[in-house]
Amino acid sequence: MADRKNVGTRVTQKTYWHRLLAQCVTEPLTTAKVSVQTEVDVVHASPKADIILLRREGNTWTEEQKAWLADGMRDTDARELLIEFKFTESLTENVLRRTLAYDYFYREKQQLERDNLRSLLLLSKTPTTDILAENGFSPTDKEGVYASCLRIFDSLYVVLLNELSEEPHNAVWKCFASRQQE
């Protein structure tokens, strides 16, 4: 789960939070016929991307599958969900650029139509409203789910784990929120 690096005389560990989150949702989602992958190739001969990819079986999301998907994920017809999960970072321009790059390159590599892929940026730390507003993100009808009015971000939802509703389908995802009360 973690890699060790020597930095001077100090040993640091990198925790792969996206792997831990994927492990938590793998059993219920695979039981509901949704595959869960991490370190997915987004372009040919690329390094692995630190993302989670959920891919459903069948033509539509079933109620059993939706029972394990958080708001923002369960409200799409897209066959595949590409999730960039940030546990220690919040929303920055670089995080947005990286998520858009994953979305673009993965869709191109898999030759997916736009409506077959929904990309989500899951954030444990709640960003300032300024950075959301600067990039055209505003709340949707679902608590904690933000969409942008800017065309460049039309394929991306931002999901703030601290703000998701108390609905049972959000519970496993909220375990990774940064606020202790969540």
SEGU-377613 format. One record per residue (C-alpha): residue number from 1; residue in three letters; x, y, z. Coordinates in steps of 0.05 Angstrom, whole numbers. Layout:
REM residues N
> NUM|ALA|X|Y|Z
...
REM end
This chain:
REM residues 182
> 1|MET|0|0|0
> 2|ALA|59|47|12
> 3|ASP|127|56|-20
> 4|ARG|188|75|22
> 5|LYS|237|128|-2
> 6|ASN|300|150|33
> 7|VAL|304|225|39
> 8|GLY|370|242|71
> 9|THR|368|202|136
> 10|ARG|293|203|140
> 11|VAL|249|149|109
> 12|THR|184|173|79
> 13|GLN|125|131|57
> 14|LYS|77|147|1
> 15|THR|7|122|14
> 16|TYR|-33|103|-47
> 17|TRP|-101|128|-23
> 18|HIS|-136|111|-88
> 19|ARG|-116|38|-78
> 20|LEU|-145|37|-7
> 21|LEU|-210|69|-31
> 22|ALA|-214|19|-89
> 23|GLN|-204|-39|-41
> 24|CYS|-262|-14|2
> 25|VAL|-311|-12|-56
> 26|THR|-286|-73|-96
> 27|GLU|-325|-128|-61
> 28|PRO|-394|-95|-62
> 29|LEU|-385|-67|-132
> 30|THR|-358|-132|-163
> 31|THR|-416|-169|-131
> 32|ALA|-461|-119|-167
> 33|LYS|-424|-133|-233
> 34|VAL|-382|-70|-234
> 35|SER|-307|-80|-246
> 36|VAL|-258|-38|-205
> 37|GLN|-188|-24|-230
> 38|THR|-130|19|-207
> 39|GLU|-66|41|-244
> 40|VAL|-102|43|-310
> 41|ASP|-65|57|-375
> 42|VAL|-93|122|-403
> 43|VAL|-49|126|-465
> 44|HIS|-6|77|-504
> 45|ALA|61|64|-471
> 46|SER|44|110|-413
> 47|PRO|60|104|-340
> 48|LYS|2|79|-299
> 49|ALA|-47|133|-276
> 50|ASP|-67|136|-203
> 51|ILE|-141|131|-217
> 52|ILE|-198|85|-203
> 53|LEU|-239|60|-261
> 54|LEU|-309|31|-251
> 55|ARG|-339|-5|-310
> 56|ARG|-409|-34|-306
> 57|GLU|-435|-97|-340
> 58|GLY|-499|-89|-378
> 59|ASN|-533|-32|-415
> 60|THR|-553|10|-355
> 61|TRP|-534|18|-282
> 62|THR|-577|-29|-241
> 63|GLU|-607|-10|-173
> 64|GLU|-560|-60|-141
> 65|GLN|-500|-25|-173
> 66|LYS|-525|45|-156
> 67|ALA|-532|24|-84
> 68|TRP|-456|26|-80
> 69|LEU|-444|89|-121
> 70|ALA|-440|158|-89
> 71|ASP|-479|217|-113
> 72|GLY|-448|244|-177
> 73|MET|-431|172|-198
> 74|ARG|-500|142|-195
> 75|ASP|-533|198|-235
> 76|THR|-501|183|-303
> 77|ASP|-514|136|-360
> 78|ALA|-440|131|-376
> 79|ARG|-416|59|-378
> 80|GLU|-348|76|-346
> 81|LEU|-330|121|-288
> 82|LEU|-259|148|-284
> 83|ILE|-244|172|-213
> 84|GLU|-186|216|-194
> 85|PHE|-184|213|-117
> 86|LYS|-146|264|-77
> 87|PHE|-138|249|-3
> 88|THR|-82|295|17
> 89|GLU|-91|349|-37
> 90|SER|-149|394|-51
> 91|LEU|-171|426|-116
> 92|THR|-115|461|-154
> 93|GLU|-105|479|-227
> 94|ASN|-55|422|-235
> 95|VAL|-105|372|-206
> 96|LEU|-158|396|-255
> 97|ARG|-109|392|-314
> 98|ARG|-86|322|-295
> 99|THR|-158|298|-288
> 100|LEU|-177|327|-356
> 101|ALA|-115|294|-386
> 102|TYR|-134|226|-357
> 103|ASP|-205|236|-383
> 104|TYR|-182|255|-453
> 105|PHE|-127|203|-462
> 106|TYR|-166|146|-433
> 107|ARG|-226|161|-477
> 108|GLU|-182|166|-538
> 109|LYS|-144|102|-522
> 110|GLN|-209|63|-510
> 111|GLN|-244|97|-569
> 112|LEU|-303|116|-524
> 113|GLU|-358|164|-543
> 114|ARG|-363|223|-496
> 115|ASP|-427|197|-464
> 116|ASN|-395|130|-446
> 117|LEU|-345|161|-397
> 118|ARG|-358|205|-336
> 119|SER|-297|231|-300
> 120|LEU|-301|250|-227
> 121|LEU|-252|286|-182
> 122|LEU|-264|261|-111
> 123|LEU|-236|307|-58
> 124|SER|-226|292|16
> 125|LYS|-207|363|31
> 126|THR|-258|416|16
> 127|PRO|-229|469|-30
> 128|THR|-242|543|-24
> 129|THR|-304|568|-59
> 130|ASP|-258|615|-99
> 131|ILE|-223|559|-138
> 132|LEU|-290|526|-152
> 133|ALA|-319|591|-177
> 134|GLU|-257|610|-218
> 135|ASN|-267|545|-257
> 136|GLY|-342|554|-264
> 137|PHE|-361|499|-214
> 138|SER|-426|507|-177
> 139|PRO|-468|459|-136
> 140|THR|-515|411|-172
> 141|ASP|-580|386|-142
> 142|LYS|-539|334|-103
> 143|GLU|-503|356|-40
> 144|GLY|-428|356|-50
> 145|VAL|-430|347|-126
> 146|TYR|-406|405|-169
> 147|ALA|-410|415|-244
> 148|SER|-377|470|-285
> 149|CYS|-411|517|-334
> 150|LEU|-345|521|-373
> 151|ARG|-345|476|-434
> 152|ILE|-274|450|-421
> 153|PHE|-299|418|-356
> 154|ASP|-365|392|-383
> 155|SER|-342|319|-375
> 156|LEU|-320|328|-302
> 157|TYR|-357|329|-236
> 158|VAL|-323|350|-172
> 159|VAL|-347|310|-112
> 160|LEU|-332|337|-42
> 161|LEU|-334|279|6
> 162|ASN|-344|325|66
> 163|GLU|-409|351|35
> 164|LEU|-443|288|10
> 165|SER|-511|273|40
> 166|GLU|-522|221|94
> 167|GLU|-554|173|44
> 168|PRO|-532|100|52
> 169|HIS|-502|98|-19
> 170|ASN|-452|152|2
> 171|ALA|-429|118|66
> 172|VAL|-368|78|42
> 173|TRP|-343|138|2
> 174|LYS|-352|186|61
> 175|CYS|-303|142|101
> 176|PHE|-249|180|63
> 177|ALA|-275|250|79
> 178|SER|-226|293|118
> 179|ARG|-275|318|170
> 180|GLN|-279|270|228
> 181|GLN|-354|279|237
> 182|GLU|-366|254|166
REM end
